[in-house]
Amino acid sequence: MDFNDTPEEAAFRAKARAWLEANAERKSPDDVGGDMLGERTTPETVKRAQAWQKKKADAGWACLTWPKEYGGQGATSIQSVIWGQEESKFKTPPPIFGIGHGMCGPTVMTHGTDEQKKRWLPKLLSGEELWCQLFSEPAAGSDLAGLRSTAVRDGDEWIVNGQKIWTTGAHFCDWGILVVRTDPNAAKHAGLSYFVVDMHSPGIEIRPITQINGGQGFNEVFFTDVRIPDANRLSEVGNGWAVAITTLMNERSSIGAGGGGGAAADLLKMAEGLEIDGRPAIEDTSVREKIADFYTRSKGLQYTGMRSLSALSQGKTPGPEASMGKLVGAFLAQEVSAFGMELAGTAAATHDEAFTPSAAEWQARYLGIPGLRIAGGTDEVLRNIISERVLGLPPEARADKGIPFKEIPTGPPSK
Ligand SMILES: Cc1cc2nc3c(=O)[nH]c(=O)nc-3n(C[C@H](O)[C@H](O)[C@H](O)COP(=O)(O)OP(=O)(O)OC[C@H]3O[C@@H](n4cnc5c(N)ncnc54)[C@H](O)[C@@H]3O)c2cc1C
């Protein structure tokens, strides 16, 4: 296995780095963390993120793997990874385009008409228009196909009613990808259709959800008689599940695990600057053991990730190792942040960034990371996928298979 860049990859990396050096400021070793879930995104940071995206688009560095006809470069996946590695070394605005570029764009490319692609993709790529994902509902998350929001046809339009939840970025987005039930008489997965909805439409109410760390990254979104033109439907009526699968496959491959590698390095820095019983914390055996353990595990994760990258670099498809990244990485990141809180001691009780920037960052991470273990597939759901699709174990029993959706028992009516 060779983890080094090929000559072509090295040349691409040098070109990317040169552009970044000329257009952005390099991070200093003291920069900690980042706004990983967009929870602290403000109207001002959205504007900065859009300006950065436009700059990249104008210079040909946006959405590298997208085809050239939509403004991308038709680049390989490995080139896109190299760009991401280099960009992460620079101070850039919060990454608010992940859902739009990683999930919505590829879905429109796969299932949209030429007209739909021309209308939506260029402004999505340049960052002019922001997109969100309206899939989850109060009673449909892991079991997404159990969703209950409806769309009823009215001439050239559809009338949508229902509720979505956990919609990241809905409060600053222009468009949303939406899965709704259009046929309650069909079986669960067969009665769904997929639309692109204008988030400024009358009848849409967006209520931000305040998270445990005080941020507001996601929202409840209520639909009351919202009208969507039939021209905004992706694929056939009733084929929404197949389109949703395209989005979810792209979600799994675009969600980064993080893995706690950078955070382990931050821990080391903190342990060097703190004292325990009058001596530097880094000299304490139990602290050293913990940090060494986190570092070793994060390296294991990093090299497992590099196996996938090597496969991509050689034009192969990543193997089963690709399924482990988020499952193992999010858990490790949670353990690392818990130990960061422990080390910060009483300072970790504050989340006032002006007062204790480093301790506040550990608290923000500690309280935000549980969300990473849920978003894009919970631990249990990822384990199910690994057991069924990687290890070939028997699938879960599915009692609702083939039954018309409206006949699936839902428990006694609430009083
Ligand atoms: C930070 C964050 C951002 C998000 N952003 C978005 C977004 O932009 N758009 C969007 O549509 N959604 C978004 N979500 C929602 C996310 O997709 C759901 O939370 C996720 O799919 C889990 O669904 P649920 O919350 O309904 O939990 P449930 O599915 O109800 O799960 C509850 C528990 O049951 C377990 N469980 C469920 N099914 C099984 C099973 N078959 N076997 C074993 N255990 C099971 C789960 O692992 C979990 O522990 C976001 C979530 C988070 C945390």
The ligand as an SDF file (V2000), in Angstrom:
LIG
                    3D

 53 58  0  0  0  0  0  0  0  0999 V2000
  -26.8880   17.4220   13.9120 C   0  0  0  0  0  0  0  0  0  0  0  0
  -28.0220   16.8190   13.1100 C   0  0  0  0  0  0  0  0  0  0  0  0
  -28.3660   17.3720   11.8940 C   0  0  0  0  0  0  0  0  0  0  0  0
  -29.4250   16.8330   11.1600 C   0  0  0  0  0  0  0  0  0  0  0  0
  -29.7580   17.4260    9.9590 N   0  0  0  0  0  0  0  0  0  0  0  0
  -30.8030   16.9200    9.2600 C   0  0  0  0  0  0  0  0  0  0  0  0
  -31.2190   17.5590    8.0400 C   0  0  0  0  0  0  0  0  0  0  0  0
  -30.6290   18.5560    7.5880 O   0  0  0  0  0  0  0  0  0  0  0  0
  -32.2880   17.0700    7.3830 N   0  0  0  0  0  0  0  0  0  0  0  0
  -32.9720   15.9650    7.8290 C   0  0  0  0  0  0  0  0  0  0  0  0
  -33.9060   15.5570    7.1630 O   0  0  0  0  0  0  0  0  0  0  0  0
  -32.6230   15.3420    8.9990 N   0  0  0  0  0  0  0  0  0  0  0  0
  -31.5560   15.8130    9.7080 C   0  0  0  0  0  0  0  0  0  0  0  0
  -31.2000   15.2070   10.8910 N   0  0  0  0  0  0  0  0  0  0  0  0
  -32.0260   14.1080   11.4070 C   0  0  0  0  0  0  0  0  0  0  0  0
  -31.3440   12.7470   11.3330 C   0  0  0  0  0  0  0  0  0  0  0  0
  -31.3360   12.2720   10.0260 O   0  0  0  0  0  0  0  0  0  0  0  0
  -32.1650   11.8340   12.2740 C   0  0  0  0  0  0  0  0  0  0  0  0
  -32.0270   12.3410   13.5970 O   0  0  0  0  0  0  0  0  0  0  0  0
  -31.6660   10.4060   12.2050 C   0  0  0  0  0  0  0  0  0  0  0  0
  -31.9950    9.8170   10.9710 O   0  0  0  0  0  0  0  0  0  0  0  0
  -32.2640    9.5540   13.3480 C   0  0  0  0  0  0  0  0  0  0  0  0
  -33.6450    9.6450   13.3440 O   0  0  0  0  0  0  0  0  0  0  0  0
  -34.4770   10.0030   14.6550 P   0  0  0  0  0  0  0  0  0  0  0  0
  -33.8510   11.2190   15.2680 O   0  0  0  0  0  0  0  0  0  0  0  0
  -35.9020   10.0740   14.2750 O   0  0  0  0  0  0  0  0  0  0  0  0
  -34.2190    8.8080   15.6600 O   0  0  0  0  0  0  0  0  0  0  0  0
  -34.9200    7.3740   15.5950 P   0  0  0  0  0  0  0  0  0  0  0  0
  -34.8200    6.8320   14.2060 O   0  0  0  0  0  0  0  0  0  0  0  0
  -36.2700    7.4550   16.2110 O   0  0  0  0  0  0  0  0  0  0  0  0
  -33.9530    6.5390   16.5280 O   0  0  0  0  0  0  0  0  0  0  0  0
  -34.0930    6.5000   17.9490 C   0  0  0  0  0  0  0  0  0  0  0  0
  -33.1730    5.4100   18.4790 C   0  0  0  0  0  0  0  0  0  0  0  0
  -33.5780    4.1370   17.9730 O   0  0  0  0  0  0  0  0  0  0  0  0
  -32.5080    3.4890   17.3050 C   0  0  0  0  0  0  0  0  0  0  0  0
  -32.9920    2.7340   16.1550 N   0  0  0  0  0  0  0  0  0  0  0  0
  -33.8320    3.1990   15.1820 C   0  0  0  0  0  0  0  0  0  0  0  0
  -34.0510    2.2200   14.2650 N   0  0  0  0  0  0  0  0  0  0  0  0
  -33.3360    1.1570   14.6620 C   0  0  0  0  0  0  0  0  0  0  0  0
  -33.1530   -0.1510   14.1280 C   0  0  0  0  0  0  0  0  0  0  0  0
  -33.7470   -0.5320   12.9960 N   0  0  0  0  0  0  0  0  0  0  0  0
  -32.3320   -1.0020   14.7930 N   0  0  0  0  0  0  0  0  0  0  0  0
  -31.7140   -0.6270   15.9570 C   0  0  0  0  0  0  0  0  0  0  0  0
  -31.8680    0.6000   16.5030 N   0  0  0  0  0  0  0  0  0  0  0  0
  -32.6580    1.4750   15.8770 C   0  0  0  0  0  0  0  0  0  0  0  0
  -31.5830    4.6050   16.8670 C   0  0  0  0  0  0  0  0  0  0  0  0
  -30.2600    4.1610   16.6780 O   0  0  0  0  0  0  0  0  0  0  0  0
  -31.7080    5.5970   18.0310 C   0  0  0  0  0  0  0  0  0  0  0  0
  -30.8630    5.2240   19.0680 O   0  0  0  0  0  0  0  0  0  0  0  0
  -30.1540   15.7240   11.6530 C   0  0  0  0  0  0  0  0  0  0  0  0
  -29.7990   15.1760   12.8970 C   0  0  0  0  0  0  0  0  0  0  0  0
  -28.7620   15.7110   13.6210 C   0  0  0  0  0  0  0  0  0  0  0  0
  -28.4290   15.1020   14.9530 C   0  0  0  0  0  0  0  0  0  0  0  0
  1  2  1  0
  2  3  1  0
  2 52  2  0
  3  4  2  0
  4  5  1  0
  4 50  1  0
  5  6  2  0
  6  7  1  0
  6 13  1  0
  7  8  2  0
  7  9  1  0
  9 10  1  0
 10 11  2  0
 10 12  1  0
 12 13  2  0
 13 14  1  0
 14 15  1  0
 14 50  1  0
 15 16  1  0
 16 17  1  0
 16 18  1  0
 18 19  1  0
 18 20  1  0
 20 21  1  0
 20 22  1  0
 22 23  1  0
 23 24  1  0
 24 25  2  0
 24 26  1  0
 24 27  1  0
 27 28  1  0
 28 29  2  0
 28 30  1  0
 28 31  1  0
 31 32  1  0
 32 33  1  0
 33 34  1  0
 33 48  1  0
 34 35  1  0
 35 36  1  0
 35 46  1  0
 36 37  1  0
 36 45  1  0
 37 38  2  0
 38 39  1  0
 39 40  1  0
 39 45  2  0
 40 41  1  0
 40 42  2  0
 42 43  1  0
 43 44  2  0
 44 45  1  0
 46 47  1  0
 46 48  1  0
 48 49  1  0
 50 51  2  0
 51 52  1  0
 52 53  1  0
M  END
$$$$
